Structure formats: structure tokens, C-alpha cells
Amino acid sequence: MILEVDGRKLELGWKEAAALIAMRFVGWNAVTLSDLELVAGNYVGAINTVARLRTLGLVSEYNVQGFKLYRLTELGARAAEELRRKAESAGLWRLVEEALGEA
Amino acid sequence: MMEDRLSELRELAKAVERAAEAIAVMRKRAKRHHVKGDVPKRQRPIMRVDVGSAQLEITDKQAAALLVVKGGGGVEALNSIARVTGLNSKLALGLASQLAEMGLVELIAAPQRKILVLTPLGWKVAEAVEQELEKKA
């Protein structure tokens, strides 16, 4: 899908879009690779998804003591908000609201 | 054109569905790691640092934490702060939150792991702390 954010056109696959939504709305400001595996389905998918998001400037990586954390950049946060807007207008956002309400 | 829109909508639906599933699992997992920070009570002010027109009072534990993060190149794990300051994880998180409120660090936090990143102001203060401690030594 193509997102337009700050005049930039971003081409995203569904895994990348899902990662942006999960990172923005989960309720804290960073995620682990294991969290991203939940989104992408497996380790290789998570690595590829985060690599693509980093290339697009949507995610930053922090590597401390061999442990990696990933956080949305400002552009990434705006892209996630744009995805939310699109999902709301398509009537799809209820799923995320339910997930937030369940836990 | 219509087909493109439908395909994009299908991709969006798949993304939202997977994100919702992941969020639900991540939030359930997070409950196992939930720690609420408490600011350590026993802190001794050791110096004041000029920041623009104001002064920041820095305590012994804040100074130690800033030096640990600076020593890590500006990024350090919260458990290193706990180890150096002798605080448990609850108090170390409180100390980190206090430094974040002062604008000296950013707390990057996932439930399982938390790291501190020095802000530009944090670098300035950490350097001032280091110089002051070198003078005293």
C-alpha cells in the first residue's frame, strides 16, 4: 500500500504496516524483536520487516549489551497515525480498540 | 484503479488484523514484567550545574547514573544503572524517570527491557559532573 506522509510517498507491505500500528498503539515506546515476530510471523520476517522500516527512516534501533530495542521515529509515528486514519475510515480500527481493551 | 483500491484495502485489513493480534499478546506478556518505578528517597545533592539561566541540583545517584550512560556512549541499559547505584529495579526505574523529567535522558522502554539515552542537555550535565568529580579527586 502507498502512504503519503509529510509529502513523502511510502510503499509498505502489510507486515510493515502492521508493525507500525503495533509499535504506535501498544502502549509503550519500544518493542523487542520477539514482539516484531508476533507481527511478522517468524524471526526472518521480523528481521526483514525491521530492516525495511529502518531503510525508510520509520524505525530506530538501539543495541545495548547485545539486546536490541526498536522505536518509531517521528516520521514512523506519523505514518502509523495515517494508517489509523485510513483504517478508521474503512471501518477496520475496531479490531485494534478491542485488543487494547482486552488486556 | 478500482482493483488497486480493493487490493490496498485488503492489505490494510490484513495489517490491522495482525497488529491487533500482536498487541493483545504483547499486552498480556507485559503484565509479567510490569514494574512501577519509585524515586529513591535517600539521595544526597552533590553539586549544582548551570543550565542556561537556571541551575540543576544533581544528587549522588543521578550523577552516578549519568556517568554510567555517558560511559556507554550515551546509551545504557537500566539494569546497569541499578548495578552501579545499588538500587533495585523499582528504584532504578524511578531514578531513570526522574532524570527523564529533568530532560537529561530519554527512557526507551519495552516491558522486558529499558534503556536510557542521554539528551543533548544530559550530555552537557554528565560532562559537568565528570569535570567536577575529577576536580574533587
gemmi code that builds the backbone of each chain (N, CA, C; Angstrom):
import gemmi

chains = {
    "A": [
        ("MET", (0.851, -1.190, 0.000), (0.000, 0.000, 0.000), (0.888, 1.242, 0.000)),
        ("ILE", (0.301, 2.330, -0.477), (1.099, 3.562, -0.527), (0.530, 4.570, 0.471)),
        ("LEU", (1.404, 5.067, 1.328), (1.005, 6.071, 2.316), (1.669, 7.382, 1.951)),
        ("GLU", (0.946, 8.457, 2.117), (1.583, 9.751, 1.891), (1.722, 10.454, 3.236)),
        ("VAL", (2.967, 10.693, 3.643), (3.225, 11.318, 4.943), (4.223, 12.451, 4.740)),
        ("ASP", (3.853, 13.634, 5.177), (4.720, 14.811, 5.032), (5.213, 14.982, 3.596)),
        ("GLY", (4.344, 14.748, 2.638), (4.713, 14.913, 1.241), (5.577, 13.785, 0.698)),
        ("ARG", (5.828, 12.768, 1.545), (6.649, 11.623, 1.100), (5.756, 10.441, 0.823)),
        ("LYS", (6.002, 9.757, -0.272), (5.238, 8.551, -0.582), (5.984, 7.339, -0.040)),
        ("LEU", (5.315, 6.572, 0.807), (5.945, 5.394, 1.406), (5.212, 4.151, 0.917)),
        ("GLU", (5.977, 3.228, 0.348), (5.357, 1.986, -0.110), (5.585, 0.913, 0.951)),
        ("LEU", (4.497, 0.430, 1.516), (4.600, -0.531, 2.615), (3.861, -1.815, 2.300)),
        ("GLY", (4.412, -2.927, 2.759), (3.702, -4.201, 2.711), (2.840, -4.312, 3.963)),
        ("TRP", (1.986, -5.336, 4.038), (1.086, -5.419, 5.196), (1.838, -5.677, 6.494)),
        ("LYS", (2.965, -6.408, 6.434), (3.723, -6.682, 7.663), (4.330, -5.394, 8.219)),
        ("GLU", (4.839, -4.560, 7.315), (5.431, -3.289, 7.749), (4.359, -2.373, 8.333)),
        ("ALA", (3.204, -2.360, 7.690), (2.097, -1.543, 8.198), (1.643, -2.063, 9.561)),
        ("ALA", (1.565, -3.387, 9.701), (1.135, -3.976, 10.979), (2.138, -3.638, 12.085)),
        ("ALA", (3.438, -3.690, 11.743), (4.469, -3.368, 12.738), (4.330, -1.916, 13.199)),
        ("LEU", (4.089, -1.006, 12.273), (3.938, 0.404, 12.638), (2.741, 0.591, 13.575)),
        ("ILE", (1.629, -0.065, 13.251), (0.419, 0.070, 14.089), (0.690, -0.498, 15.485)),
        ("ALA", (1.268, -1.691, 15.542), (1.526, -2.318, 16.851), (2.469, -1.454, 17.685)),
        ("MET", (3.531, -0.933, 17.056), (4.514, -0.138, 17.798), (3.907, 1.164, 18.314)),
        ("ARG", (3.033, 1.756, 17.531), (2.458, 3.040, 17.920), (1.388, 2.907, 19.012)),
        ("PHE", (0.621, 1.831, 18.948), (-0.573, 1.798, 19.805), (-0.513, 0.784, 20.939)),
        ("VAL", (0.597, 0.039, 21.071), (0.651, -0.995, 22.107), (0.623, -0.400, 23.530)),
        ("GLY", (1.137, 0.826, 23.676), (1.057, 1.448, 24.998), (2.403, 1.735, 25.643)),
        ("TRP", (3.508, 1.423, 24.985), (4.833, 1.812, 25.447), (5.660, 2.169, 24.221)),
        ("ASN", (6.881, 2.732, 24.460), (7.531, 3.391, 23.323), (8.613, 2.591, 22.585)),
        ("ALA", (8.794, 1.312, 22.954), (9.784, 0.498, 22.230), (9.340, -0.958, 22.224)),
        ("VAL", (9.820, -1.694, 21.237), (9.475, -3.120, 21.174), (10.744, -3.931, 20.932)),
        ("THR", (10.656, -5.226, 21.244), (11.784, -6.131, 21.028), (11.569, -6.869, 19.697)),
        ("LEU", (12.614, -7.581, 19.288), (12.493, -8.377, 18.064), (11.433, -9.472, 18.258)),
        ("SER", (11.345, -9.981, 19.470), (10.358, -11.032, 19.737), (8.930, -10.479, 19.582)),
        ("ASP", (8.737, -9.203, 19.947), (7.421, -8.572, 19.705), (7.144, -8.493, 18.197)),
        ("LEU", (8.191, -8.137, 17.447), (8.005, -7.994, 15.996), (7.773, -9.346, 15.309)),
        ("GLU", (8.266, -10.421, 15.953), (7.988, -11.753, 15.415), (6.493, -12.062, 15.455)),
        ("LEU", (5.815, -11.541, 16.479), (4.358, -11.741, 16.568), (3.661, -11.108, 15.364)),
        ("VAL", (4.211, -9.976, 14.931), (3.616, -9.257, 13.805), (3.955, -9.957, 12.488)),
        ("ALA", (5.243, -10.284, 12.334), (5.706, -10.787, 11.033), (5.544, -12.303, 10.874)),
        ("GLY", (5.281, -12.995, 11.976), (5.042, -14.435, 11.888), (6.236, -15.293, 12.239)),
        ("ASN", (7.448, -14.805, 11.986), (8.649, -15.568, 12.347), (9.859, -14.627, 12.407)),
        ("TYR", (10.992, -15.195, 12.833), (12.207, -14.406, 13.057), (12.688, -13.713, 11.776)),
        ("VAL", (12.744, -14.479, 10.688), (13.257, -13.912, 9.433), (12.342, -12.776, 8.958)),
        ("GLY", (11.049, -13.000, 9.072), (10.082, -11.958, 8.689), (10.271, -10.696, 9.526)),
        ("ALA", (10.539, -10.895, 10.825), (10.721, -9.737, 11.725), (11.980, -8.960, 11.332)),
        ("ILE", (13.059, -9.695, 11.045), (14.325, -9.057, 10.644), (14.117, -8.262, 9.343)),
        ("ASN", (13.443, -8.874, 8.384), (13.220, -8.198, 7.095), (12.314, -6.978, 7.253)),
        ("THR", (11.290, -7.123, 8.087), (10.354, -6.010, 8.296), (11.069, -4.824, 8.929)),
        ("VAL", (11.849, -5.103, 9.964), (12.517, -4.003, 10.657), (13.600, -3.380, 9.761)),
        ("ALA", (14.248, -4.196, 8.947), (15.276, -3.662, 8.038), (14.645, -2.680, 7.053)),
        ("ARG", (13.486, -3.058, 6.520), (12.792, -2.197, 5.552), (12.320, -0.889, 6.238)),
        ("LEU", (11.790, -1.037, 7.447), (11.302, 0.144, 8.169), (12.452, 1.087, 8.529)),
        ("ARG", (13.606, 0.508, 8.838), (14.780, 1.347, 9.140), (15.258, 2.057, 7.871)),
        ("THR", (15.248, 1.354, 6.746), (15.665, 1.960, 5.475), (14.770, 3.151, 5.129)),
        ("LEU", (13.491, 3.019, 5.442), (12.547, 4.100, 5.132), (12.602, 5.232, 6.167)),
        ("GLY", (13.400, 5.032, 7.229), (13.522, 6.064, 8.266), (12.330, 6.089, 9.206)),
        ("LEU", (11.645, 4.949, 9.332), (10.436, 4.914, 10.163), (10.700, 4.336, 11.557)),
        ("VAL", (11.827, 3.638, 11.701), (12.149, 2.977, 12.973), (13.629, 3.184, 13.295)),
        ("SER", (13.923, 3.403, 14.604), (15.324, 3.470, 15.061), (15.646, 2.211, 15.843)),
        ("GLU", (16.906, 1.800, 15.755), (17.332, 0.612, 16.507), (18.312, 1.038, 17.597)),
        ("TYR", (18.134, 0.495, 18.803), (19.062, 0.723, 19.913), (19.635, -0.633, 20.305)),
        ("ASN", (20.944, -0.749, 20.297), (21.590, -2.023, 20.614), (22.411, -1.838, 21.886)),
        ("VAL", (21.952, -2.437, 22.970), (22.660, -2.311, 24.250), (22.926, -3.699, 24.797)),
        ("GLN", (24.164, -3.968, 25.091), (24.582, -5.266, 25.644), (24.040, -6.427, 24.797)),
        ("GLY", (24.069, -6.253, 23.500), (23.632, -7.315, 22.599), (22.126, -7.475, 22.502)),
        ("PHE", (21.397, -6.608, 23.182), (19.938, -6.687, 23.154), (19.407, -5.500, 22.341)),
        ("LYS", (18.487, -5.783, 21.413), (18.020, -4.702, 20.541), (16.604, -4.261, 20.880)),
        ("LEU", (16.427, -2.952, 20.899), (15.084, -2.373, 21.049), (14.817, -1.507, 19.825)),
        ("TYR", (13.561, -1.455, 19.428), (13.183, -0.668, 18.252), (12.127, 0.350, 18.645)),
        ("ARG", (12.289, 1.554, 18.117), (11.340, 2.625, 18.422), (10.965, 3.360, 17.141)),
        ("LEU", (9.734, 3.833, 17.084), (9.304, 4.614, 15.915), (10.026, 5.949, 15.903)),
        ("THR", (10.417, 6.398, 14.745), (10.907, 7.767, 14.594), (9.660, 8.670, 14.510)),
        ("GLU", (9.882, 9.976, 14.432), (8.721, 10.884, 14.299), (7.957, 10.590, 13.020)),
        ("LEU", (8.716, 10.327, 11.934), (8.066, 10.003, 10.658), (7.280, 8.693, 10.794)),
        ("GLY", (7.857, 7.726, 11.503), (7.184, 6.444, 11.724), (5.887, 6.630, 12.489)),
        ("ALA", (5.925, 7.498, 13.507), (4.718, 7.749, 14.301), (3.640, 8.400, 13.427)),
        ("ARG", (4.064, 9.310, 12.562), (3.082, 9.969, 11.689), (2.510, 8.978, 10.667)),
        ("ALA", (3.362, 8.075, 10.191), (2.896, 7.045, 9.248), (1.866, 6.142, 9.934)),
        ("ALA", (2.133, 5.796, 11.204), (1.194, 4.943, 11.946), (-0.139, 5.666, 12.137)),
        ("GLU", (-0.076, 6.959, 12.401), (-1.317, 7.740, 12.561), (-2.102, 7.778, 11.240)),
        ("GLU", (-1.374, 7.853, 10.139), (-2.037, 7.864, 8.828), (-2.708, 6.508, 8.573)),
        ("LEU", (-2.038, 5.429, 8.992), (-2.638, 4.091, 8.857), (-3.907, 4.012, 9.707)),
        ("ARG", (-3.854, 4.588, 10.900), (-5.032, 4.579, 11.764), (-6.193, 5.318, 11.089)),
        ("ARG", (-5.857, 6.481, 10.509), (-6.896, 7.277, 9.855), (-7.545, 6.473, 8.723)),
        ("LYS", (-6.701, 5.814, 7.931), (-7.233, 5.013, 6.816), (-8.077, 3.855, 7.337)),
        ("ALA", (-7.587, 3.198, 8.391), (-8.309, 2.041, 8.940), (-9.644, 2.479, 9.535)),
        ("GLU", (-9.639, 3.628, 10.186), (-10.901, 4.137, 10.765), (-11.914, 4.421, 9.675)),
        ("SER", (-11.442, 5.066, 8.605), (-12.403, 5.409, 7.552), (-12.895, 4.170, 6.797)),
        ("ALA", (-12.124, 3.057, 6.890), (-12.586, 1.815, 6.264), (-13.348, 0.935, 7.259)),
        ("GLY", (-13.508, 1.441, 8.484), (-14.261, 0.679, 9.497), (-13.484, -0.510, 10.046)),
        ("LEU", (-12.147, -0.437, 10.017), (-11.335, -1.577, 10.445), (-10.706, -1.396, 11.837)),
        ("TRP", (-10.766, -0.195, 12.379), (-9.992, 0.121, 13.580), (-10.508, -0.577, 14.846)),
        ("ARG", (-11.780, -0.988, 14.800), (-12.406, -1.653, 15.951), (-11.541, -2.816, 16.483)),
        ("LEU", (-10.868, -3.543, 15.581), (-10.044, -4.681, 15.989), (-8.929, -4.253, 16.950)),
        ("VAL", (-8.297, -3.130, 16.645), (-7.210, -2.635, 17.499), (-7.792, -2.154, 18.834)),
        ("GLU", (-8.924, -1.467, 18.774), (-9.551, -0.997, 20.019), (-9.915, -2.172, 20.914)),
        ("GLU", (-10.394, -3.239, 20.305), (-10.748, -4.427, 21.096), (-9.512, -5.037, 21.730)),
        ("ALA", (-8.409, -5.079, 20.970), (-7.162, -5.645, 21.503), (-6.659, -4.816, 22.681)),
        ("LEU", (-6.817, -3.510, 22.593), (-6.366, -2.632, 23.669), (-7.261, -2.782, 24.901)),
        ("GLY", (-8.527, -3.046, 24.648), (-9.484, -3.198, 25.750), (-9.361, -4.532, 26.451)),
        ("GLU", (-8.969, -5.558, 25.727), (-8.914, -6.926, 26.270), (-7.866, -7.092, 27.361)),
        ("ALA", (-6.687, -6.519, 27.125), (-5.568, -6.821, 28.032), (-5.686, -6.059, 29.341)),
    ],
    "B": [
        ("MET", (-7.953, 0.684, -11.533), (-7.999, 1.687, -10.456), (-8.790, 1.146, -9.263)),
        ("MET", (-9.989, 0.653, -9.556), (-10.862, 0.075, -8.532), (-10.191, -1.158, -7.907)),
        ("GLU", (-9.525, -1.931, -8.771), (-8.849, -3.144, -8.301), (-7.687, -2.787, -7.369)),
        ("ASP", (-6.971, -1.695, -7.705), (-5.866, -1.228, -6.862), (-6.378, -0.860, -5.477)),
        ("ARG", (-7.500, -0.156, -5.459), (-8.075, 0.277, -4.166), (-8.490, -0.924, -3.330)),
        ("LEU", (-9.075, -1.903, -3.992), (-9.519, -3.114, -3.279), (-8.321, -3.875, -2.717)),
        ("SER", (-7.272, -3.956, -3.529), (-6.072, -4.666, -3.097), (-5.436, -3.933, -1.901)),
        ("GLU", (-5.446, -2.605, -1.952), (-4.883, -1.820, -0.849), (-5.706, -2.005, 0.427)),
        ("LEU", (-7.010, -2.076, 0.252), (-7.903, -2.271, 1.393), (-7.691, -3.649, 2.027)),
        ("ARG", (-7.470, -4.644, 1.165), (-7.209, -5.997, 1.672), (-5.904, -6.022, 2.477)),
        ("GLU", (-4.884, -5.340, 1.960), (-3.590, -5.255, 2.664), (-3.758, -4.560, 4.012)),
        ("LEU", (-4.535, -3.468, 4.000), (-4.759, -2.714, 5.237), (-5.508, -3.576, 6.255)),
        ("ALA", (-6.510, -4.313, 5.780), (-7.298, -5.171, 6.678), (-6.399, -6.242, 7.306)),
        ("LYS", (-5.514, -6.805, 6.499), (-4.600, -7.841, 6.993), (-3.639, -7.227, 8.032)),
        ("ALA", (-3.145, -6.031, 7.728), (-2.213, -5.352, 8.642), (-2.892, -5.050, 9.975)),
        ("VAL", (-4.110, -4.536, 9.921), (-4.816, -4.168, 11.158), (-5.118, -5.428, 11.973)),
        ("GLU", (-5.537, -6.484, 11.275), (-5.864, -7.731, 11.976), (-4.631, -8.286, 12.698)),
        ("ARG", (-3.493, -8.331, 11.976), (-2.275, -8.873, 12.588), (-1.775, -7.968, 13.716)),
        ("ALA", (-1.852, -6.650, 13.515), (-1.403, -5.722, 14.562), (-2.253, -5.907, 15.815)),
        ("ALA", (-3.554, -6.079, 15.637), (-4.452, -6.251, 16.790), (-4.107, -7.540, 17.540)),
        ("GLU", (-3.843, -8.614, 16.802), (-3.471, -9.888, 17.453), (-2.160, -9.711, 18.233)),
        ("ALA", (-1.191, -9.053, 17.597), (0.116, -8.863, 18.244), (-0.021, -7.985, 19.486)),
        ("ILE", (-0.795, -6.919, 19.387), (-0.980, -6.014, 20.536), (-1.576, -6.783, 21.722)),
        ("ALA", (-2.581, -7.627, 21.445), (-3.230, -8.383, 22.527), (-2.206, -9.279, 23.233)),
        ("VAL", (-1.359, -9.972, 22.465), (-0.357, -10.870, 23.079), (0.709, -10.047, 23.817)),
        ("MET", (1.167, -8.964, 23.190), (2.206, -8.134, 23.816), (1.729, -7.575, 25.159)),
        ("ARG", (0.475, -7.151, 25.217), (-0.042, -6.582, 26.468), (-0.237, -7.658, 27.534)),
        ("LYS", (-0.590, -8.867, 27.120), (-0.703, -9.961, 28.099), (0.671, -10.312, 28.661)),
        ("ARG", (1.674, -10.402, 27.748), (3.046, -10.707, 28.182), (3.571, -9.624, 29.124)),
        ("ALA", (3.204, -8.374, 28.842), (3.748, -7.234, 29.591), (3.373, -7.299, 31.065)),
        ("LYS", (2.232, -7.922, 31.365), (1.785, -7.981, 32.768), (2.814, -8.709, 33.644)),
        ("ARG", (3.537, -9.672, 33.026), (4.550, -10.423, 33.784), (5.760, -9.541, 34.122)),
        ("HIS", (5.958, -8.500, 33.353), (7.168, -7.675, 33.522), (6.855, -6.310, 34.136)),
        ("HIS", (5.611, -6.118, 34.552), (5.227, -4.771, 34.979), (5.941, -4.351, 36.272)),
        ("VAL", (6.678, -3.264, 36.188), (7.328, -2.699, 37.380), (6.990, -1.217, 37.413)),
        ("LYS", (6.519, -0.768, 38.570), (6.222, 0.662, 38.698), (7.431, 1.295, 39.389)),
        ("GLY", (7.943, 2.358, 38.813), (9.135, 2.998, 39.389), (8.818, 3.833, 40.618)),
        ("ASP", (9.739, 3.810, 41.581), (9.661, 4.691, 42.752), (10.945, 5.502, 42.807)),
        ("VAL", (10.823, 6.811, 42.970), (12.031, 7.646, 43.045), (12.753, 7.329, 44.359)),
        ("PRO", (14.061, 7.024, 44.319), (14.780, 6.715, 45.558), (14.744, 7.902, 46.522)),
        ("LYS", (14.450, 7.602, 47.808), (14.330, 8.711, 48.781), (15.698, 9.189, 49.261)),
        ("ARG", (16.594, 8.225, 49.485), (17.905, 8.617, 50.039), (18.842, 9.069, 48.929)),
        ("GLN", (18.726, 10.343, 48.564), (19.628, 10.904, 47.550), (20.279, 12.143, 48.150)),
        ("ARG", (21.577, 12.267, 47.947), (22.315, 13.392, 48.538), (22.735, 14.350, 47.426)),
        ("PRO", (22.261, 15.625, 47.506), (22.710, 16.589, 46.479), (24.223, 16.756, 46.564)),
        ("ILE", (24.904, 16.689, 45.417), (26.371, 16.835, 45.468), (26.872, 18.048, 44.683)),
        ("MET", (26.059, 18.553, 43.783), (26.531, 19.704, 43.009), (25.381, 20.403, 42.296)),
        ("ARG", (25.665, 21.608, 41.843), (24.708, 22.336, 41.013), (25.361, 22.582, 39.665)),
        ("VAL", (24.570, 22.414, 38.606), (25.109, 22.633, 37.259), (24.312, 23.759, 36.602)),
        ("ASP", (25.048, 24.722, 36.036), (24.367, 25.822, 35.329), (23.794, 25.316, 34.017)),
        ("VAL", (22.502, 25.577, 33.843), (21.850, 25.199, 32.580), (21.125, 26.448, 32.088)),
        ("GLY", (21.756, 27.152, 31.156), (21.183, 28.420, 30.695), (21.125, 29.383, 31.871)),
        ("SER", (19.931, 29.905, 32.146), (19.816, 30.865, 33.247), (19.485, 30.164, 34.566)),
        ("ALA", (19.199, 28.874, 34.511), (18.811, 28.149, 35.728), (19.949, 27.243, 36.213)),
        ("GLN", (19.739, 26.671, 37.392), (20.710, 25.709, 37.928), (19.998, 24.397, 38.217)),
        ("LEU", (20.670, 23.294, 37.893), (20.102, 21.974, 38.187), (20.853, 21.399, 39.371)),
        ("GLU", (20.111, 20.929, 40.366), (20.755, 20.266, 41.502), (20.871, 18.776, 41.170)),
        ("ILE", (22.081, 18.270, 41.256), (22.330, 16.865, 40.899), (22.682, 16.080, 42.166)),
        ("THR", (22.028, 14.946, 42.331), (22.309, 14.111, 43.512), (23.381, 13.068, 43.179)),
        ("ASP", (23.845, 12.391, 44.251), (24.862, 11.350, 44.067), (24.384, 10.259, 43.108)),
        ("LYS", (23.140, 9.817, 43.276), (22.636, 8.711, 42.439), (22.396, 9.171, 40.993)),
        ("GLN", (21.907, 10.396, 40.847), (21.709, 10.937, 39.486), (23.054, 11.059, 38.775)),
        ("ALA", (24.073, 11.544, 39.512), (25.410, 11.710, 38.927), (25.950, 10.345, 38.475)),
        ("ALA", (25.794, 9.339, 39.351), (26.302, 8.000, 39.010), (25.602, 7.478, 37.758)),
        ("ALA", (24.293, 7.652, 37.715), (23.536, 7.153, 36.559), (23.969, 7.866, 35.278)),
        ("LEU", (24.141, 9.182, 35.360), (24.547, 9.943, 34.163), (25.922, 9.490, 33.672)),
        ("LEU", (26.829, 9.237, 34.619), (28.176, 8.811, 34.219), (28.158, 7.417, 33.587)),
        ("VAL", (27.293, 6.551, 34.095), (27.189, 5.209, 33.505), (26.679, 5.311, 32.066)),
        ("VAL", (25.657, 6.146, 31.854), (25.096, 6.275, 30.499), (26.130, 6.919, 29.572)),
        ("LYS", (26.831, 7.925, 30.096), (27.868, 8.580, 29.279), (28.961, 7.562, 28.914)),
        ("GLY", (29.344, 6.742, 29.894), (30.366, 5.712, 29.661), (29.944, 4.694, 28.612)),
        ("GLY", (28.644, 4.523, 28.463), (28.129, 3.587, 27.457), (27.976, 4.251, 26.093)),
        ("GLY", (28.539, 5.459, 25.951), (28.436, 6.158, 24.663), (27.110, 6.881, 24.511)),
        ("GLY", (26.428, 7.110, 25.644), (25.159, 7.852, 25.583), (23.939, 6.948, 25.611)),
        ("VAL", (24.162, 5.631, 25.606), (23.040, 4.675, 25.652), (23.409, 3.574, 26.644)),
        ("GLU", (22.531, 3.305, 27.605), (22.844, 2.240, 28.559), (21.569, 1.573, 29.070)),
        ("ALA", (21.700, 0.308, 29.436), (20.536, -0.438, 29.941), (20.231, -0.030, 31.382)),
        ("LEU", (18.963, -0.087, 31.738), (18.552, 0.289, 33.091), (19.198, -0.627, 34.127)),
        ("ASN", (19.385, -1.901, 33.791), (19.972, -2.806, 34.798), (21.425, -2.437, 35.131)),
        ("SER", (22.131, -1.764, 34.203), (23.485, -1.282, 34.525), (23.415, -0.164, 35.556)),
        ("ILE", (22.391, 0.684, 35.414), (22.203, 1.792, 36.374), (21.920, 1.198, 37.759)),
        ("ALA", (21.058, 0.177, 37.773), (20.705, -0.461, 39.043), (21.967, -1.047, 39.704)),
        ("ARG", (22.797, -1.701, 38.887), (24.003, -2.354, 39.415), (24.957, -1.320, 40.022)),
        ("VAL", (25.182, -0.229, 39.289), (26.162, 0.772, 39.739), (25.658, 1.559, 40.952)),
        ("THR", (24.370, 1.871, 40.972), (23.843, 2.685, 42.066), (23.422, 1.830, 43.260)),
        ("GLY", (23.372, 0.526, 43.077), (22.958, -0.352, 44.172), (21.458, -0.312, 44.423)),
        ("LEU", (20.699, 0.139, 43.437), (19.241, 0.215, 43.606), (18.579, -1.028, 43.014)),
        ("ASN", (17.411, -1.377, 43.545), (16.650, -2.466, 42.910), (15.967, -1.921, 41.654)),
        ("SER", (15.331, -2.800, 40.884), (14.818, -2.359, 39.575), (13.718, -1.308, 39.708)),
        ("LYS", (12.938, -1.402, 40.782), (11.854, -0.431, 41.003), (12.429, 0.977, 41.246)),
        ("LEU", (13.462, 1.033, 42.106), (14.064, 2.338, 42.422), (14.897, 2.857, 41.241)),
        ("ALA", (15.563, 1.939, 40.528), (16.352, 2.371, 39.353), (15.422, 2.968, 38.299)),
        ("LEU", (14.250, 2.370, 38.138), (13.281, 2.914, 37.173), (12.786, 4.293, 37.636)),
        ("GLY", (12.583, 4.427, 38.947), (12.174, 5.732, 39.497), (13.233, 6.786, 39.246)),
        ("LEU", (14.504, 6.390, 39.444), (15.616, 7.316, 39.206), (15.666, 7.711, 37.719)),
        ("ALA", (15.493, 6.719, 36.849), (15.522, 6.984, 35.398), (14.371, 7.916, 35.003)),
        ("SER", (13.203, 7.697, 35.593), (12.052, 8.562, 35.283), (12.309, 9.985, 35.762)),
        ("GLN", (12.984, 10.087, 36.929), (13.328, 11.413, 37.462), (14.278, 12.136, 36.495)),
        ("LEU", (15.289, 11.420, 36.000), (16.238, 12.017, 35.039), (15.523, 12.399, 33.734)),
        ("ALA", (14.548, 11.577, 33.338), (13.784, 11.879, 32.117), (12.951, 13.147, 32.315)),
        ("GLU", (12.346, 13.291, 33.505), (11.554, 14.507, 33.786), (12.429, 15.753, 33.803)),
        ("MET", (13.700, 15.581, 34.213), (14.628, 16.720, 34.219), (15.138, 17.035, 32.810)),
        ("GLY", (14.794, 16.184, 31.843), (15.210, 16.406, 30.445), (16.619, 15.936, 30.166)),
        ("LEU", (17.170, 15.077, 31.067), (18.560, 14.659, 30.913), (18.699, 13.346, 30.134)),
        ("VAL", (17.678, 12.515, 30.186), (17.702, 11.259, 29.423), (16.334, 11.036, 28.790)),
        ("GLU", (16.347, 10.152, 27.783), (15.093, 9.630, 27.249), (15.011, 8.188, 27.720)),
        ("LEU", (13.868, 7.805, 28.223), (13.683, 6.426, 28.668), (12.993, 5.666, 27.540)),
        ("ILE", (13.732, 4.707, 26.949), (13.190, 3.903, 25.856), (12.783, 2.579, 26.491)),
        ("ALA", (11.484, 2.326, 26.518), (11.036, 1.229, 27.376), (10.115, 0.253, 26.680)),
        ("ALA", (10.543, -1.016, 26.688), (9.646, -2.125, 26.408), (9.470, -2.808, 27.767)),
        ("PRO", (8.392, -3.542, 27.989), (8.201, -4.130, 29.317), (9.380, -4.995, 29.769)),
        ("GLN", (9.995, -5.741, 28.826), (11.079, -6.661, 29.200), (12.414, -5.956, 29.387)),
        ("ARG", (12.608, -4.819, 28.769), (13.911, -4.180, 28.768), (13.753, -2.667, 28.638)),
        ("LYS", (14.583, -1.964, 29.424), (14.518, -0.500, 29.365), (15.925, 0.050, 29.196)),
        ("ILE", (16.048, 1.074, 28.362), (17.360, 1.695, 28.192), (17.235, 3.206, 28.338)),
        ("LEU", (18.364, 3.817, 28.674), (18.404, 5.277, 28.821), (19.295, 5.842, 27.718)),
        ("VAL", (18.850, 6.936, 27.137), (19.643, 7.616, 26.103), (19.839, 9.059, 26.562)),
        ("LEU", (21.091, 9.502, 26.614), (21.355, 10.892, 27.041), (20.803, 11.878, 26.022)),
        ("THR", (20.134, 12.915, 26.505), (19.705, 14.010, 25.624), (20.906, 14.961, 25.473)),
        ("PRO", (20.850, 15.937, 24.562), (21.961, 16.903, 24.477), (22.213, 17.598, 25.824)),
        ("LEU", (21.136, 17.946, 26.538), (21.303, 18.555, 27.868), (21.946, 17.553, 28.830)),
        ("GLY", (21.537, 16.299, 28.719), (22.104, 15.245, 29.561), (23.605, 15.097, 29.357)),
        ("TRP", (24.041, 15.190, 28.092), (25.488, 15.119, 27.788), (26.225, 16.253, 28.487)),
        ("LYS", (25.638, 17.453, 28.391), (26.274, 18.640, 28.970), (26.421, 18.459, 30.486)),
        ("VAL", (25.329, 18.010, 31.096), (25.341, 17.844, 32.553), (26.295, 16.709, 32.944)),
        ("ALA", (26.286, 15.609, 32.192), (27.188, 14.479, 32.514), (28.650, 14.923, 32.420)),
        ("GLU", (28.970, 15.751, 31.421), (30.349, 16.250, 31.285), (30.712, 17.158, 32.463)),
        ("ALA", (29.756, 17.999, 32.875), (29.997, 18.890, 34.016), (30.196, 18.074, 35.293)),
        ("VAL", (29.408, 17.018, 35.451), (29.535, 16.139, 36.627), (30.922, 15.491, 36.634)),
        ("GLU", (31.336, 15.012, 35.482), (32.630, 14.344, 35.368), (33.772, 15.297, 35.734)),
        ("GLN", (33.694, 16.516, 35.198), (34.746, 17.512, 35.486), (34.789, 17.844, 36.975)),
        ("GLU", (33.615, 18.006, 37.562), (33.518, 18.360, 38.981), (34.106, 17.247, 39.854)),
        ("LEU", (33.781, 16.001, 39.513), (34.287, 14.877, 40.304), (35.795, 14.714, 40.126)),
        ("GLU", (36.306, 15.015, 38.924), (37.759, 14.948, 38.691), (38.487, 15.997, 39.529)),
        ("LYS", (37.868, 17.190, 39.646), (38.464, 18.267, 40.447), (38.570, 17.841, 41.905)),
        ("LYS", (37.503, 17.176, 42.381), (37.457, 16.768, 43.790), (38.421, 15.626, 44.094)),
        ("ALA", (38.721, 14.840, 43.062), (39.534, 13.622, 43.300), (40.999, 13.988, 43.595)),
    ],
}
model = gemmi.Model(1)
for chain_id, residues in chains.items():
    chain = gemmi.Chain(chain_id)
    for i, (resn, *xyz) in enumerate(residues, 1):
        res = gemmi.Residue()
        res.name, res.seqid = resn, gemmi.SeqId(i, " ")
        for name, pos in zip(("N", "CA", "C"), xyz):
            atom = gemmi.Atom()
            atom.name, atom.element = name, gemmi.Element(name[0])
            atom.pos, atom.b_iso = gemmi.Position(*pos), 0.0
            res.add_atom(atom)
        chain.add_residue(res)
    model.add_chain(chain)
structure = gemmi.Structure()
structure.add_model(model)
structure.setup_entities()
